[in-house]
């Protein structure tokens, strides 16, 4: 019988993902939170980390002139693990490490799947100014115990979900966004029509949307018109905003 893998003692930031021309001065940080499993105390798969690297490099290139540092978080555990919510705890501890390493710089939590849920949960950390949750895993819960949203107050929040996602229910992310919008007007949600959980079919548009949101939220850059409109619009319009084909090429303003 194989020996059970021991969890890492601490979440790890590791080295920043660098883009050509990057300087040593850091003015804002993205923490990328990978996907995972509902329940597992094993060490995370190296594949989950590696899968985030192309996205991390794209964000680093987009923010190279702003002093952006991008880190992919190494969790202690592979799973969410019920009320332990290990990835959310790891994200908060990683934000502490960002402050120790870079000082008082704003942090954007960016996560996919389970990482999206972790990003939303950890948003209450004092260094976090914005959250991007892509296809967040939000299990159905009893009405008496909904997913919390009070920690999102005062943060810029963007949720992105494919309408054909068969792994994480896009309707659940809409309901969470709807509740969050009531107390935090800086909440919006984009729907990627016909795309699935991995958001591969419209990958270039999703990456461009993410880069626009990160730069606007961390460095006070002006948002692309669709993002500004989504943040300003009341529900349901600002929470069911379609991600247009070609976003990032011709829709800057």
Order of alpha helices (4+ residues) and beta strands (2+ residues): beta-alpha-beta-alpha-beta-alpha-beta-beta-alpha-beta-alpha-alpha-beta
